[in-house]
Amino acid sequence: MQAALALARRGRGRVAPNPAVGCVLVRDGCVLGRGWTQPGGRPHAETEALDRAGAAARDATAYVTLEPCAHHGRTPPCAEALIAAEIGRCVVALEDPDPRVAGGGLDQLRKAGIAVDLGLLAESAAEVNAGYLMRLAAGRPLVTLKLATTLDGRIATKSGESRWITGPAARARTHLLRASSDAVLVGGGTALADNPRLDVRLAGLEDRAPLRVVLDGRLRLPLTHDLVLRAGDQPTCLVTRPDNDRARLEAYRGAGLEVLEAPDDAEGNLSLEAALQALGARGVNDLLVEGGGQVAAGLLSQGLVDRLVWFRAPRVIGGDGLPGAGGFGLDRLDATPRFERVSVAPVGEDLMETYRRVP
């Protein structure tokens, strides 16, 4: 199952709206076939493993990280494929909460006389597909907020200078985060100030192209901006208010951008919850947020950050620098968003800390 989970991780950032699944077929201690969900979500992991095993799959044990699907889509159900291959046993890490599956795949296998074991390394399997599970449960992607700051939490000097606070190793790790995400989001202010490319520039992973998302309620992004001009090279989405000028919205669409609409919240700002719901409806499982401070503050204060990846550089800017997150308006410690630390690791001269939100 550990091997199947490692295979499943290969699909992260490439298979949405599908889950990333891994499958290993074994008999008498020998691996007969292995597979993982392919880019675009098809073929599925089980099909890939069965194709590699061929006739040898008969009486084998299939280790699958998520319940085999039981519904007809663009391909036949994986449960039926496993039954047709006459495997003897299926070990499944996690039941699929998709209403089209939800135990149906396991039932099909059992009715066909195949022994089924459920729950092996379920917690690890849930982490691999945390974004998929979040989208099914809450209608929104799993949100990972990435911050790169000084030791005192500053992302820029008072003049706005920010390149580069962290070193090349930390920046390379950020590209790896992008490669395993379905979409990368920035606020309109960050798009204007930093002109980010939001692509993956790592050797061997250049073909990874997460959806680029800009939150821009007032349509400040110029049609001459690089994110607009390169929309044909990498999928790009603008999330804005529904009452904006229709002609300007059509101009963005004409330039190749996808436009999603979200209403204002009670304070008159573009609703972050509604924006996330719109991305969830589009099929985004894993969303990486890279800035800026106001977007970070809004997501944190509303409990919408599920994972936090914080790169800390061994520098200090001081109180007149720009903070990584804007003000929350909090006056009580018990109202602060809380996280538990998952890992700490040196990355070049910087430190990378990973956190998980405490419910």
Residue pairs with C-beta under 8 A, 6 or more apart in sequence:
1 24
1 63
1 65
1 91
1 93
1 120
1 121
2 121
3 22
3 24
3 31
3 34
3 63
4 22
4 23
4 24
4 34
4 45
4 63
4 64
4 65
4 93
5 22
5 65
5 93
5 121
5 124
5 125
5 128
6 22
7 22
7 23
7 24
7 34
7 35
7 36
7 45
8 20
8 21
8 22
8 36
8 37
8 45
8 65
8 66
8 125
8 128
8 129
9 20
9 22
9 128
9 180
10 20
10 22
10 36
11 20
11 21
11 22
11 36
11 37
11 38
11 39
12 20
12 128
12 180
12 181
12 286
13 178
13 179
13 180
13 181
13 182
13 208
13 210
13 286
14 20
14 39
14 40
14 208
15 37
15 38
15 39
15 40
15 41
16 41
16 131
16 132
16 182
16 283
16 284
16 285
16 286
17 41
17 132
17 135
17 283
17 284
17 285
18 37
18 41
18 42
18 44
18 132
19 37
19 66
19 96
19 129
19 132
19 285
20 36
20 37
20 128
20 129
20 132
21 36
21 37
21 44
21 45
21 46
21 64
21 65
21 66
21 129
22 34
22 35
22 36
22 37
22 45
22 64
22 65
23 34
23 35
23 36
23 45
23 46
23 48
23 49
23 62
23 63
23 64
23 65
24 31
24 33
24 34
24 49
24 62
24 63
25 31
25 32
25 33
25 34
25 49
25 50
25 52
25 53
25 56
25 57
25 60
25 61
25 62
25 63
25 87
26 32
26 60
26 61
26 63
27 56
27 59
27 60
27 61
32 52
32 53
32 56
32 57
32 60
33 48
33 49
33 50
33 51
33 52
33 53
33 54
33 56
33 57
34 48
34 49
34 52
35 43
35 44
35 45
35 46
35 47
35 48
35 49
35 50
35 51
35 52
36 45
36 48
37 43
37 44
37 45
38 44
38 48
42 74
42 75
43 51
43 75
44 69
44 75
44 78
45 64
45 65
45 78
46 62
46 64
46 68
46 78
46 81
46 82
47 75
47 78
47 81
49 57
49 62
50 57
50 81
50 82
50 85
53 60
53 85
57 85
57 86
57 87
58 85
58 86
58 87
58 88
59 86
59 87
59 88
60 87
60 88
60 89
61 87
61 88
61 89
61 90
61 91
62 82
62 87
62 89
62 90
62 91
63 91
63 120
64 90
64 91
64 92
64 93
65 92
65 93
65 94
65 125
65 128
65 129
66 92
66 93
66 94
66 96
66 125
66 129
67 92
67 94
67 95
67 96
67 101
67 103
67 105
67 106
67 118
68 77
68 78
68 79
68 81
68 82
68 90
68 92
68 105
68 106
68 109
69 77
69 78
69 79
69 96
69 98
69 100
69 101
69 105
70 77
70 79
70 100
70 101
70 104
70 105
70 107
70 108
71 77
71 100
71 101
71 104
77 105
77 108
78 105
79 104
79 105
79 106
79 108
79 109
80 108
82 90
82 109
82 114
83 108
83 109
83 112
83 114
87 114
88 114
88 115
89 114
89 115
89 116
89 117
90 109
90 114
90 115
90 116
90 117
91 116
91 117
91 120
92 106
92 116
92 117
92 118
92 119
92 120
93 118
93 119
93 120
93 121
93 122
93 124
93 125
94 118
94 119
94 122
94 125
94 126
94 129
95 101
95 102
95 103
95 106
95 118
96 102
96 105
97 133
97 136
97 137
98 136
106 116
106 118
109 116
110 116
126 133
129 285
130 142
130 286
130 306
131 141
131 142
131 182
131 284
131 285
131 286
131 287
132 285
134 140
134 141
134 142
134 285
134 306
135 141
135 142
135 280
135 283
135 284
135 285
138 280
139 277
139 280
139 281
140 273
140 276
140 277
140 279
140 280
140 304
141 182
141 183
141 276
141 279
141 280
141 284
141 285
141 286
141 287
142 285
142 286
142 287
142 306
142 307
143 276
143 287
143 289
143 299
143 304
143 305
143 306
143 307
144 177
144 181
144 286
144 287
144 288
144 289
144 305
144 306
144 307
144 308
144 309
145 289
145 296
145 299
145 300
145 305
145 307
145 308
145 309
146 174
146 177
146 288
146 289
146 290
146 309
146 310
146 311
147 155
147 296
147 308
147 309
147 310
147 311
147 324
147 325
148 155
148 165
148 166
148 170
148 174
148 311
148 313
149 155
149 165
149 310
149 311
149 312
149 313
149 324
150 165
150 312
150 313
150 315
150 316
150 317
150 321
151 312
151 313
151 314
151 315
151 316
152 316
152 317
152 318
152 319
152 321
153 323
153 324
153 325
154 165
154 317
154 318
154 321
154 322
154 323
154 324
155 162
155 165
155 291
155 292
155 293
155 321
155 322
155 323
155 324
156 162
156 165
156 317
156 321
156 322
157 317
157 321
157 322
158 320
158 321
158 322
160 193
160 322
162 194
162 322
164 171
165 313
165 315
166 311
166 313
166 350
167 313
167 347
167 348
167 349
167 350
168 348
169 347
169 348
169 349
169 350
170 311
170 313
170 347
170 348
170 350
170 352
172 202
173 311
173 347
173 352
174 290
174 311
175 200
175 201
175 202
175 205
176 202
176 205
177 288
177 309
178 184
178 198
178 199
178 200
178 208
178 210
178 288
179 200
179 202
179 205
179 208
179 210
180 286
181 210
181 286
181 287
181 288
182 210
182 211
182 283
182 284
182 285
182 286
182 287
183 210
183 211
183 212
183 213
183 237
183 279
183 284
183 286
183 287
183 288
184 198
184 210
184 211
184 212
184 213
184 287
184 288
184 289
184 290
185 213
185 214
185 215
185 287
185 288
185 289
185 290
185 295
186 194
186 196
186 198
186 213
186 214
186 215
186 289
186 290
186 291
186 292
186 295
187 214
187 215
187 216
187 291
187 292
187 294
187 295
188 214
188 215
188 216
188 217
188 218
188 220
188 221
189 292
189 294
190 196
190 290
190 291
190 292
190 295
191 214
191 216
191 221
191 225
191 227
192 220
192 221
192 225
193 292
194 291
195 225
195 226
195 227
196 227
196 290
197 226
197 230
198 210
198 212
198 227
198 234
198 290
199 209
199 212
199 234
200 206
200 208
200 209
200 210
209 234
209 235
210 288
211 235
211 236
211 237
211 284
212 227
212 234
212 235
212 236
212 237
213 236
213 237
213 238
213 239
213 279
213 287
214 221
214 227
214 236
214 237
214 238
214 239
215 239
215 240
215 270
215 272
215 275
215 295
216 238
216 239
216 240
217 240
217 241
217 264
217 269
217 270
218 240
218 241
218 244
219 238
219 240
219 244
219 245
219 248
219 249
219 252
221 227
221 228
221 238
222 228
223 251
223 252
223 255
227 236
228 236
228 252
228 255
228 256
228 257
229 255
230 236
231 255
231 256
231 257
232 256
235 258
236 256
236 257
236 258
237 257
237 258
237 259
237 260
237 279
237 282
238 252
238 257
238 258
238 259
238 260
239 259
239 260
239 261
239 262
239 270
239 275
239 278
239 279
240 249
240 259
240 260
240 261
240 262
240 270
241 261
241 262
241 263
241 264
241 270
242 261
242 262
242 263
249 259
252 259
253 259
260 275
260 278
260 279
260 282
261 278
262 270
262 271
262 274
262 275
262 277
262 278
263 271
263 274
264 270
264 271
265 271
265 272
265 273
265 274
269 298
272 295
272 298
272 299
272 302
272 304
273 302
273 304
276 287
276 304
279 287
289 295
289 296
289 299
289 305
293 322
293 323
293 324
293 325
293 326
294 326
296 305
296 324
296 325
296 326
297 325
297 326
297 327
297 328
298 304
298 326
299 305
300 325
300 328
300 337
301 328
301 329
301 330
301 337
303 337
303 357
305 337
305 357
306 356
306 357
307 354
307 355
307 356
307 357
308 339
308 353
308 354
308 355
308 356
308 357
309 352
309 353
309 354
309 355
310 352
310 353
310 354
310 355
311 347
311 350
311 351
311 352
311 353
312 350
312 351
312 353
313 349
313 350
314 349
314 350
328 336
330 336
337 357
338 357
338 358
339 355
339 356
339 357
339 358
340 355
340 356
340 358
341 353
341 354
341 355
342 354
342 355
342 356
343 352
343 353
343 354
344 351
344 352
344 353
344 354
345 351
345 352
346 352
